[in-house]
Amino acid sequence: MLVLQSFAVWCLLASDLQFFATALETCKTAWFDERNVSSNGDSELLSDLRRKHWTKICSNPVEMEAQTVSGVKSQHTRNTFHTYSASEGLVCLNSEQKGRQCYDYKVMFTCTGQFCSECRTRWFDHDDPTGNGDFEVLSDLRSIYPREICPQPIAIEVQTISGEPASYTSDTFLNYDATYGFACVNAEQRSKSCEDYKVRFTCPNEFCQVSEQCRTQWLSSDDPSEEGDVESIFQLLNTFPDHVCVNPISIEARSTSGISAEHTGDTYLSYDATFGFACINEKQSAKQCKDYEVMLTCPSDFCQGCRTRWFNMDKPTQRGDYETLLKLQMLHPRQVCSKPVAIEAMTVSGVPAHKTGDVFQIYDASLGFACVNAEQPGGKHCQDYKVRLTCPLAFCAL
């Protein structure tokens, strides 16, 4: 009996420890700048921000940080604040300043508990502090792992690679937010060297709710010959009505020559799954955007209209696993349409491709799927994959 009681107490303690560990986990949101500075001052109230961004800010933040929109920390501006707290937000009134006006501010919140852990990526350690510092930048990480990180994370967590939360170290950080990512500069530390850090992101719930990624072809509805290249969701729906979902989960863009948008050197007016992609010629140093195409990740129900069976033609025993559309059409001409609408890929054991950690050379409905052994991190081999395609409804009616 005593053994059973001790075991029960141990279970309760373990449960409590797990609860408190989750509760003590902290993550930082993106920056928010909802109101511009006016003749009265600037106001970034938590209640206003949550009314518009309720899924992106927790209801009870434990900390708040504020900067001017140009990046100057609030404590260095010499403004005084009428309100400055995690529970209320920020209010700066011009009438309360001495000889100056309020700056235009943005705010970021620190959250805890379930908000941080509901839809979370794995840990990423892309850089180490051997050069100028440790830079775990969101745009860099998304260019390497585009299917594992959502385009617009709602929060970020940072730890040393040994597991110590970044806030517990003595390092100071140049950046630590869900908008940019993380940056620690060696020269800014007393010891002149940052710790080695890893990061993980909290994404909107819908990013985790896709059990199998359903990906479109590469699509281009515009070119940069006039004001720029605009690949808006609305325009894509009009141009490719049966090939685009109304509510995409994420978007990738690349030049028509195959260069990822992040590596072209262009700046973008928009690059998100809500509006789509837009590059404006006038905003570029060369006054000319590249010609872009985009691919969308859609909710799984978009792929369920006219779907093929699963195909597994190749094994990763040699160069990798190649499940290309051309090869599928040659081997199964009556079972595969000529122009698929979307593609899904998973391992033969049933793990969705985007959750394996493998890097894919090809994964789209235009060309099919290819995982190359030589391109995998850590010298590992690709997993064994199978694919299935979504075809136009007319293909299933034949």
LONU-82224 format. One record per atom (N, C-alpha, C): z, y, x. Coordinates in steps of 0.05 Angstrom, whole numbers, plus 5000, padded with zeros to 4 digits. Example, Ala and Ser with C-alpha at 12.3 -4.5 7.8 and 13.67 -1.06 7.14 Angstrom:
515648865264
515649105246
515649345264
514249555257
514349795273
515750015258
END
This chain:
500049765017
500050005000
500050255017
501750245039
501950475057
499250535070
497750315077
495150345090
493250485071
493250395045
491450505025
492150805020
494750865019
495451145016
494551325039
494851215063
494051365087
491051405087
489551195079
486651225077
485851435057
487251435033
486551625012
487051915022
489351945036
490052215047
487852295067
487052105085
484952165105
482352255091
481652115069
479152185055
479352465043
481652535032
482052795020
481853015042
483052955065
482953145087
480153185097
478652955100
475852975109
474253135089
474653085063
473253235043
473853535045
476453605048
477153885051
475954015075
476053865098
474853975122
471954025119
470553845106
467653885101
467154125084
468954165063
468654395045
469054655061
471254655077
471754905092
469654955114
468654745126
466454785146
464054915133
463354825109
461154945094
461755225087
464155275078
464955545069
464955735092
465655645117
465855815140
463155865153
461155705147
458455755158
457456025149
456556185168
455456445161
452556465168
451156635153
448356685158
447756975152
445757085164
445057365160
442457385145
442357575126
439957615109
437857765124
435657815110
433658005121
434658295117
433158485128
433858765124
432758865097
434159035084
433259145058
433359445059
431159575050
431059865049
429759935022
431459945001
430359964974
429860254967
431460444976
431160724969
430460884994
428661084991
428161275012
430161495011
430661625034
432461845035
431362075017
433162205002
432362414984
433962664990
433662864973
435163114977
438163074974
438962854961
441862794958
442862624981
441162464993
441962285014
440662015011
441961805020
440861535018
442861345006
441961164989
443660974975
442460694977
443860504988
443060214988
445360054977
445760064951
447959934938
447459634934
449459474938
449159184935
448259114907
449459244887
448759184859
445759234853
444659454864
441859514861
440059314875
440859254900
439359064916
439258784903
441558694893
441658424881
440158414855
439958644841
438458654816
435558584821
434458674844
431658634851
431258384868
433158324886
432958104905
435257914902
435757824877
438157664872
438157394886
435757284892
435657024906
435857054936
435757304946
435657354975
438257464986
440157534969
442657644977
444857494962
446957404976
449157264963
450757464946
452257364927
453757534908
456257654921
457257524942
459757624955
459457624985
457857804997
457657815026
460257875039
460557775064
463057815079
462858045098
460358115106
459858345124
457358485116
457058735125
454658885122
454059035147
451559045155
450659215178
448659415168
448459645180
446559845172
445259965197
442660025195
441160165215
439360365202
438460565217
436360735207
433860565207
431860645192
429360485190
427960475217
428660655235
427460645262
429160475281
431460365272
432960165287
435460265301
436360515295
438760625307
441160525290
443160405303
445460305289
446960535276
448060485252
449360695236
451560835251
453060685267
455360815281
454461005303
451861005310
450861185330
449361425319
449261455292
447661665280
449261925276
451961905276
453762135271
453762215242
452562055225
452862095196
455561985187
456662105166
459061995154
458161875127
459561665118
458661515095
460661535072
459661595049
461261595025
462161315017
460361125021
460960845016
459760675038
461260495049
460260315070
461960065070
461059865055
462559615054
460759385045
461459145052
459958905044
459958865014
462158955001
462358904972
460859104955
460259344967
458959554951
456159634963
455959624989
453459715002
453959985016
451860145017
451860395033
451060635015
452560855018
451861105006
452361325027
450361485033
450561705051
449761955035
451562155033
450962395017
450562635036
448362775032
447763005049
449963215047
451163245024
453263445020
455763395037
456063145047
458463075063
457863085093
455463155101
454763165130
455263445141
455863455167
456263705181
453863775198
452263965189
450064065204
447763875207
447663665191
445363475192
445063345165
442863205161
442463065136
442662765141
442862615120
442962315122
440262215132
440362005148
437961865156
437161665134
434761555137
433861345118
434861075129
436460935114
437860695124
436660435112
437060215127
436659945117
439259795122
439759595106
442259445107
441659145108
443558995121
443358705123
446158595118
446358365104
448858255096
449357985110
451957925114
452757665124
453857505101
452857265096
453657095074
454956845084
456256695066
457556445073
456956235052
457655985059
457655765039
454955675030
454755615005
452355474994
449855644997
450155914996
447856085000
446356015026
447855955047
446655905073
445455625074
446555435059
445955155063
444155025042
443355175021
441955044999
439154945007
437655105021
434955025030
434655115059
435154935077
435455005105
433554855123
432454985143
430754845162
432454695182
431154545200
432554435222
433054655243
434454585264
434954775286
432454795304
431855035313
429655075332
430655215357
429855105380
430555225406
427955245422
426555465417
423855505429
424055625457
426055785462
426255935487
428855875501
429055945526
431655935540
431956195556
434356255566
434756515578
434056535607
432256375617
431656375646
429956625654
428556745635
426956985642
428457235635
427457385615
428757635607
431157595588
431157355576
433257295557
432357065539
433757035516
433056825497
431856955472
429356895467
427957015444
426956795425
428356775402
427556585381
426456755358
423956835362
422657025343
421256875320
421756975296
420656835272
417656805274
416157015281
413256995282
412356785302
413756765325
413056565345
413656285335
415956255323
416755985312
414855905290
413956085273
412156015251
409355945261
408556075283
405956005294
405955725306
408255625315
408455355327
409155155305
410855225286
411755045265
411155165237
408655225231
408055365206
408955225181
409054955181
409754805157
412654755154
414254815175
417054755175
418854995169
417555235170
419155485165
417655645144
419055735124
417855905103
416956175114
415056295101
414056555112
416056775111
417856775091
419856985088
422556865084
423956785106
426656675103
428556875090
430556765076
432556945064
434956975082
435256795102
437556825120
437056675146
438656735166
438456605192
441256535202
441456315217
443856245231
443256205260
445056265277
444656245306
447156115319
446655915336
448755795352
447755755380
449655715399
448955625425
448055335422
446655235442
445654955440
447954755440
450354845449
452754675448
454154685421
453154865403
454254875376
456155095370
456555285388
458355505383
456955725368
457955825345
456656045330
456256285348
453956415345
453256645362
455356865361
456556905338
458557115334
461157055350
461556805359
463956745374
463556785404
461056825413
460556865442
461057165448
461057225474
461457505483
458757645486
456557515479
453857635482
453457845461
451758045467
450858235448
447858185442
446958245418
444258165410
442458395403
440058385413
438058595407
437158565378
436758315370
435958255342
437358005332
438158015307
439457775295
439257815265
436957755254
436457785225
434157605216
434057555190
432057375179
429257495178
428957755183
426357885183
424957845210
426357885232
425257865259
425857595271
428257505268
429157265283
431457345301
431457245326
433757285344
432757355371
434157545384
433557625412
436057705426
436457575449
438657645467
437457705494
438057955505
436858045530
438858025552
438157885574
439957845596
441158105607
439458315610
440258565623
442458705607
442658645581
444658775564
447358645563
447658415578
450158265578
451858345603
454458335600
456158385623
455658195646
455257945638
454757735658
451857735668
450157905655
447257915661
445757665654
446957495637
445557255628
446557175601
444557135582
445257035555
445856745556
447256655536
447456365530
444656265521
444355995520
441955885509
442455825479
440755945462
441255935433
439155775417
439955685394
438155555375
438555695348
436455685331
436655825305
435755635283
436655695259
435555565235
435455765213
433655715194
433255915172
433955795145
434755965127
435055895099
432656005084
431355835069
428955905055
429355905025
427656035010
427756014980
427755724971
429155664950
429455394940
426855244936
424755394926
422255264920
420955154945
421655254969
420555154994
421454864999
423954804991
425054534995
424354354971
423554464949
423054304926
420354164926
418754224946
416154094948
416453834964
416453614951
416853354964
414453274981
412153344972
409653284987
408053544987
407353635011
405953885013
403053845003
402254024986
399654014973
398054254984
396054205001
394854425016
391854455009
390954705005
388254754998
386354735022
383854785017
381854835038
382455105051
381055165073
380955435084
379055585067
379855815057
378355975038
377956255048
375556365044
374956645052
373356775029
374556985017
373257124995
372357405003
372857485028
372157755036
371457755066
370357965075
369958005104
370658295111
370958365137
371958625144
369758835146
367558805133
365258985137
365759265125
367559285105
368159545094
370859655103
372859655085
375459765093
377159565109
376559315106
378059105120
377658835107
379358645113
379058375101
381458325083
380958305057
383058265037
382657995024
384557805029
384457545017
386857524997
386757674976
388957674956
388857424939
391257344929
391357114911
389657154887
389757404876
388157464852
385157434858
384257534881
381457514888
380557234894
382357074907
381756794912
381556634886
383256694867
383156554841
380556614827
379556854829
376956924816
374656804831
374756784857
372556684873
372456374873
374856254874
375055954876
376955864853
376155884828
377955844805
379255564804
377855364814
379055094812
380254994838
380255174858
381155094884
383755244894
384855404876
387155574884
389255554862
391755514870
393955504851
394855794845
395955834821
396756094812
399356184827
401056004834
403656064846
404055924873
402555994894
402855854919
405655894931
406455694947
409055704959
408955834987
406755795001
406455935027
403555965033
402956125053
400156195060
399956195091
397656095101
397056115129
394356265131
394056425152
391556565156
390656525185
388056515189
386956495215
384256635215
383156695239
380456805240
378556585234
376156655226
374156445219
373356285244
374056385268
373556235292
375856045299
377956055282
380155855285
382655955299
382856215305
385156325318
387256395298
389756295301
391956365283
392256665281
392856765257
393057055252
395057185271
397257045277
399357155294
398357205323
396057075330
395157095358
392557265361
391757395339
389257555340
389657835351
392157935350
392658205358
392458405336
391558325313
391358505289
394058545277
394358765263
396758815246
395958785217
397858715200
397058645172
398558835153
397158905132
398359055110
400058865093
399058615090
400458415074
399858135086
401857965086
401457685094
403757525081
403457465055
405457315041
404157175017
405656975006
404556814985
404556954958
405857184956
405857334930
403257484926
402457644946
400057804945
397657664958
398157544981
396057424997
395957555024
393557595035
393257695062
391457945061
392158145077
390558395078
390758515106
388458555118
388158695144
386358935140
387359175147
385859425142
384759525169
382059575170
380759655194
382059895207
382660095191
383760355201
386360325216
387860105210
390560065222
390359925249
387959835257
387659685282
386959875305
387759815329
387159985352
384159995357
382759765351
379859765354
378359855329
379959925308
378860015282
377159805268
377759545274
376259325263
377959075262
378358965238
379758715235
377958475242
379158255249
377658005251
376857915222
375057725221
374357605195
376257365191
377757375168
379857175164
379256985141
380556755143
380656555121
383556465118
384156385094
386956305088
387056025076
389355905079
389955645066
392655665052
392855565028
395255585012
396655315010
399255325010
400855085002
401755134973
401154934956
401554964928
403754774918
404954834895
406754644882
405454374879
406954154880
405853884880
404253834854
404853964832
403353904807
400453994809
399854184827
397054274831
395354044841
396553854856
395053634867
394853394848
395953404825
396153174808
393953144788
392053334787
389953324766
388053094770
386653074792
384652864798
385152774826
386652574830
387652494856
386552224864
385952194890
385051934901
387451764906
386951514914
389151344924
389851444952
391951324964
392651384991
390851225010
389951365032
388251235052
389751235079
389551015093
390750995121
388750845138
386850995150
384650875165
385350835195
387250995205
387650995234
390650955241
391050885266
393750845277
394051035301
396551125307
396851305330
397151165357
396050925359
396550775383
394950875407
392751015403
391151125425
391551425428
389551585420
389751875423
391452005401
391751875378
393251985357
392351865330
393051995308
392351895282
390352085269
387951985264
385752145253
384952045226
385652195205
384852135177
382952355168
380652365180
378852595175
377152555149
376452775137
374952755112
372252625116
370852695138
368252575143
368352275145
370452175159
370751885162
371451755136
373051885120
373751775093
371351765075
369651965076
367251975060
365251755068
365151705094
363351495105
364251215096
366951165098
367950905092
368350855062
368951065047
369551045018
367951255002
365351245003
363651454991
364151484961
364851274947
365151294918
368051364910
369851364929
372651414923
373551694932
371851834947
372652094957
370452294950
371352524939
369352734931
368352884956
366153014953
364953154976
366453404983
367653544964
369153784969
371953774956
373853654969
376553634957
377853904953
379553914933
380954164927
383454194944
384753964949
387353964964
387753704978
389653694997
390353455012
393353425014
394353185014
397153125020
397152915042
399252925059
399652735080
402552655082
403052395087
405752295092
405552055111
407851985123
407951755140
407651505122
406951285134
406651035118
409350945106
411551045117
414150985106
415051175084
413351385079
413851565056
415051835063
415251915088
416352175096
414152385095
414452595079
412352805078
411752915106
409252965112
408353035139
409853275150
410353475132
411653725142
414553695149
415753455143
418553405150
418953235174
416753155188
416952965210
417453095237
416853355240
417053485265
414553465283
412653305274
410053285289
408453535286
406753585306
404953815305
402153715298
400753845280
398153745270
395853925280
393853795291
391453945299
389854025274
389653845255
388253905229
389953805206
390153975186
391553885161
390554075139
388254025129
387154185107
385054025092
384354115068
382553975051
379653995060
379054175078
376354205088
375653985108
377453915126
376953735148
378553475146
380853485133
382553245131
385053285148
385753075163
388353075177
387952955205
389253075225
389152975252
391753045267
393052835278
395452875294
394752765322
394952925343
394252845370
396752795387
396852555398
399252485414
399852685436
397752775450
398152955473
399253225465
399153295439
400153555430
402953545419
404253325420
406953295409
409153385429
411153525420
413353615438
414953385449
415753405473
417453205485
416052955493
413352955493
411852725501
411852485482
412852535457
412952315438
410152275425
409852045411
407451985397
407552075368
405152115357
404952175328
406051935312
406951995288
407651785269
405051685257
405251465242
402951345228
402751475201
400451605195
400251755170
398151635151
398551705125
396651645105
396051905090
393751925078
392952175063
391852105036
391952295018
390452284993
389452564986
387352564971
385952814965
386052874935
385953134929
385553224901
382753314899
381353214879
378453284875
378153454850
375853584847
375253724822
375453534798
376253634775
376653464751
374053314744
371753434749
369253314743
368853054758
370053024782
369752784798
371052544784
373352594771
374752384756
373452314729
371752494720
370452454694
368052274696
367152234721
364752074725
365151774718
END
